[in-house]
Amino acid sequence: MKKNINNFLSIYLIILFCFSVFFLNEKHIVGNDSTISEWLINYEGGFTKRGLIGQISIYLSYFFKINLRESILIIQILLLLSYFILLYKFFENLIVDRLMILSIFTPIFILYPVAEIEVLARKEVFIFCIFLLTIKMNNNWKNINKIFALSLAVLIWEPVIFFFPFFLALDLVNLNNFKLKLIFLKLFPIYLPSLLIASYIVLNPISNDNHQIMSEFLKNEFGEICYMSCALLKSKQSLYHHLEAQFGRYSFEVLIRYFLVILIGFGPLFLLLKNSILKQKKIFFFKNFKNLLFPYLILLSPIIPLAALGYDWYRWVNVGYFFSVIFYYHLLKNDLIQIDTLKIKKILNIFEKKKIFTIIFIFYCLGWNPKTVMTGDVASFPGYRIPYKVFKIVNSK
């Protein structure tokens, strides 16, 4: 039941990249696209959160004398290409069983932004690339590189601080010393600059006057209106404004659907975690747990306050799953965990027949996907709807 993932993964990623480029090309000219609205944020009115990439896009448009949206499109395509290449290099030559296949091809992971194109090429993809590159750091400049990488991550997409526990867990696993004081002294300087930047962003939101300068710059230079994410910089200046915007959206239905999406989407990975232990049991934080499931739930717990601050709940699920599955397979590839093969074998009994597993794969991995916002329902059969949407768009031209 075990096989090399290379061929299937390469085909899967190539197909998704082609669909991604098609959808990005279509939606980059849409006047109310939520992705573009976030990429319009810049520093022309002064420093503000998430303005770095927008400013780079502006410089690129000036340099090549192209439209700002074309500049953004180029960066988005290059970003997704980099992400898919890094994903392939990460999983390359991995020997997987069928439960692992489900954990990698779950619809809340790689497929999700292509199925839910409102999320496609959002700024968290930069964070994904940074984490994948961080895993590969093994030179003498590793700590300095990480200081720069984490600071850059916060400047691009400040909610990354809610997922810092995974960066920290990666450091704890790689450390040879298990004394808390020495761990603190070694790791605190690495995270301090990015935490200071995040604190500055929270405590110094853009003023109304500076926001107006930025808005007028976009309108005068590029004919762009500062809308949606760009406009929300003014209306959601503090944490309280973010919390206040969520009032009235919570309901029993929303919470149950969110819980089920996490339970089902994370299901295969949860089963792997429940039956996996670290070989080095003295590793700080992990040493008191019988398996990896509960410590993983602790690492994911910051999603709760993030969900209280934001409306895009299923984006947070996608981001949380990315860190979870990448960290797990990093441990597996480096022979740091031991899987209870006997228990896994019992679980895999239902997958023994190829036809049965094929049906399960189609319905589980291609048969559903969550929407973007907390009030959105679950969509059906993205494996069919994605190519159908492409066909429909092409046929209408």
N, C-alpha and C positions, 0 to 999 in steps of 0.2 A: 504493500500500500504506500510505500515511500518512494518519492521520485524527486529529481532535480526540478526546481521551479523555473529555471531560466527561460525556456522556450515559451511557456504559457504566459509568464509575466511580461516578457518582451512584446509579445503580440498584444496583450491587454493594454500595456502602457502606450504603445504606438497608436492603437485605435482611439484610446481616450485623448491622447494629445491631438490627434487630427480633429476629433470632435471639438476639443477645447479651442483650437485655433479658429475653426469655423464659427463657433458661437461668439468668441471674442470679437472677430471681425464684424459680425452682425450687430452686436450690442454696443460696440464702442461709439457708435454714432447716435444711439438712442438718447434722447434728451433727459430722461429721468432715470437712467441706469444707476443703481445704488453703488456698484463697484466704482464707476467713474467718479461719482460724487466724493468718495473717500480719497481718490487719487488727486483731486483738485486742490486739496488742502496744501498750503505752502507757507513760506516764511516772509512773503512780501509785506505783510502787515505786522511782522515781528514774530518772535519764537512762539510756537504752539505745538501741541501734540500732533503726531502723525504727519508733520509737514515736510519731512526730509525727502521722501520719494516724490512728492508733488513738486518740490523745488528742483530736484534732479530732472524731472520730466520737462519742466520749463526750460532749463538750461539746454537740454537735448533738442527741444523744439527750436530754440534760437540757433543752436549750432548747425543743425541740418536744414534750417529754414522750412520746417514742416508744421502742420497744425498740432496743437497741444494733444488732442485726442489720438492723433497718429503716433505721437511720441509715447503716450501712455500705452497704446496698443503694442508697440515694439518692445517696451520693457516687460509688459505682461507675458508676451509670447516667449521671450528669452527667460523670464522667471520660471514659467511652467516647464519649459524645456530643461532647465537646470534641475528643477525639482524631480521630474520624471527620471532623468539620468542618475541623480543621486539615489533615488529610490531603487532603481535597478541595480546600481553598484552595491547598495546596502544588502539587498536580498540575493544577490548573485551567488549561484552555486549552493544555495540553501537546500538541504534535503528535507522535504516536508511530508507529513502524513495528511490525511484528509481533514482532520480537525484543524490543523495548521492552515490548510488551504482556505477553509471557511473564515478563519481569523484574519487572514490577509485580504481576502476578497469580499469581506463584509461590506454592505452598501453604505456604512457610515464612515468609510475610510477613503480610498482613492476615487471610487466612483462618485461619491457624494456631490462634490462641486460641479461635476459635469452633468449630473442628473438634475441638480438644483442650481441653474446657471446664475442665479442672483448672487451666489456665493463664489462663483468662478473667479479665480485670480484676485481674491481679496488679499489684504496685506499680511495675513497670517502665514501665507505661503513663504514669505521671506523668513519667518521664524522657523518653519519646517526645514528650510535649507540650512539655516544657521545651526540647528540642532544636529542635523545629519553631518555637517562639517565638523561640529564640535566633537562628535563621537570619534572622528578620524584623527583628532589632534593627538599626537604622541611625540612631539619634538620638545627641545629645550625651551622653546618660547610658548609652550602650551598655555601657561597661566596668563601671560601678557595678551596672547591672542584671544583668550576667553574674556578677559576684561573688556577688550575692544568689541568682541562679538556680542556680549550681553548688553553693553551700552548702546550699540547700534540697534539691537533688537528692540530696546525700550523706545528709542527715537522713532522707529518705524511703526511699532504697534505696542503701545504701553500695557495692554492686558496680558502681555507675555509674563509679567511678574506673578500672575496667578498660576503659572506653570513652571516657575522656578524650582519647585520641589523636585521635578524630574532632572533638571540640570544638577541640582544638589545631590540627588540620589546617585547620579552618574559619578560624581566626584567621590562620594562615600564608598562606592564599590571599588573605585580605582585606588583609594588610599590604603596604604599598608599599616598605618598607625590607627589604633582604635581608641585612643584617649581623647575624651571630649574637648579638653582644653587645647590640645595640639591641633585637633580638627578645626576648631573655631579660629585659632590663630592663622592657620594655613588658608582657610577658605573665605573668611570674612573679607579680607582685602580684595578678593576677586569679585565679590558681589556688591561691595560698597559703592563703587561709582555708578553702576546701573540703578541701584536703589535710591541714590541721591538724585539722579536724573528723574526717576519716576516720582519721587517726592516733590521735586520742583514743578513737574508737569501738573500734579494734582493741586498744589498750593498756588499756582500762578496761571490760571486759565486766561485765555486771550480776552482782552477787553472789547467792549462793543465798538469803540473807535477803531481799534486795530483790525477787528473783524470786518468793519466797513471798508477799510483800506484794502484788505485782501480781496473782498468782494468786488470792489471797483476795479482793481488791477485785473482780475480775471475777465471782467466784462469789457474793459477798454482794450486789453491786449489780445484777448482770444474770443471775445463774444460769448463767454461762458457765464452762466448764472451759478452762484454759490448755493446749491440746493442739498437736500437730504443730509448726508454725513457732514458735508462742509458747513451747511447752515446750522446743524445741531451743535457745533462748537459754541455758538452764542446762546442757544436756548438750554443747553445742558452743560453749564459751566462748572458745577460742583457735583460732589457725590450725592448730595441731597436731591438735586434736580434729576439725577439718574434714577434714584429710588422712587421719587414722586411720580415719575413717568410710568412706573410699573404698577402703581396702585390701580386696582379695578380690573387688571388683566388676569389675575390669578383665579383659578377655578379648580374644582375637583377633577374635571375632565382633562384640563391642561396638565395637572400634576400626574395623573394616572398614565396619560399618553407618554409623557416625558420619561416616567419610570420604566414603562414597557419598552420604549425605544432603546434606552440604555441597557436594560436586561437582555433584550433579544440581540441588539447590535453588538454588545460586548460579550454575548453568550459564549462563543467558542474560546475567546481569550480568557474569560473567567474560568472556564473548565481547565484550561491549561495552567492558569495561575494556581487554581485550587490543588492541582496535582504536581506542583513544582516547588522545589526548595533550593536555596542557595547552598553551594558546596562549602563555601567559607562561612561558617555559621557565626563567626566572631565579628562579622561586618557590622559596624555601628548602625543602629536603627532597625536593621533586618534581623538581628540575632535572636530576638525574643519571639519570633513568629514561627509556627509550624509549617506554613506554606506562604506563598507570595500574594495570595488574594487580599488579605486584610491590609498589609502595608501598601498595596496598590490603591485600595480604597482611600487610605489616608492621603496618598499623593494626589489623588483626584479630588479630594474634598474642597480645595479652593474654587472648584467650579460652582459651588453653592453660592458664595457671595458674588461671584461673577454673574451668575444667573439673576441674582437680585438686582444687579446694576444694569443689565442689558436685556434687550428684547429678543436677540437672535440666539435663542437657546440651543438650537440644533447645530449652529456653527460651533458653539462651545463643546458640544458632544464630539463633533468631528475633530477639533483641535485636541481635546482630551484623549480621544482614541489614538490619534497619531502618536502622541508622546508615549502612551501606554504600550502600544504594539511595537514601536521602534525600540523602546527600552528593553522590553522582554526579549526580543530577538537579538538585541545586542548582547544580553547576558547569555543567551543560548549559543550564539556563534562563538563566543569567547570561552565556552565550556565552564561557565560560572554557575550554572544551575543543573539540577538533576531532576528529570521528569519520572514520575512513577509510571513506568510503562505498562504494568499490569492493570492498573486502574484505567489508564488511557485506552488500553486494548479493549476493555469491557465497553467503554463509551463508543469506540469505533466499530463495534460489532454491527451496529445498524447501518454502517457505511460499507460493509464488506462487498456487496454486489455493486458493480460499477453503474448499472442502470439506476439503482436506487439513489446512489450518491449523486449522479448527474441530475436527477429530478430535484433532489434536495438543494443542490448547488444553484440550479436555475431559479427556484422559488425563493431561496434564502438570499443569494447574492445579487440576483438580477430582477427579483420580483417586487421589491419595495424600496423606498427611501424616505427619510424624514424631510419635511419642508425646512424653511429657514427659521421662522419666528415661532415663539412659544404657542401662539394660537393656531398655527398652521396644522392641517391634518397630515396624515401619512399618504404619500403618493404611491402609485402602483406601477409595476413593470417598467422600470427605467431602461432595462435591456431592450425593450421594444420602443418605448416612447422617445428615447434619444435619437436613434436613426430615423424614426418616423418624423420627428420634428425637423431634422435636417432635410429629409425628402420634401416635406411640406414647404419649407422656406425656399428651397431650390426650385420647386415646381411653381411657386407663386411669382417667380421673376420672369 
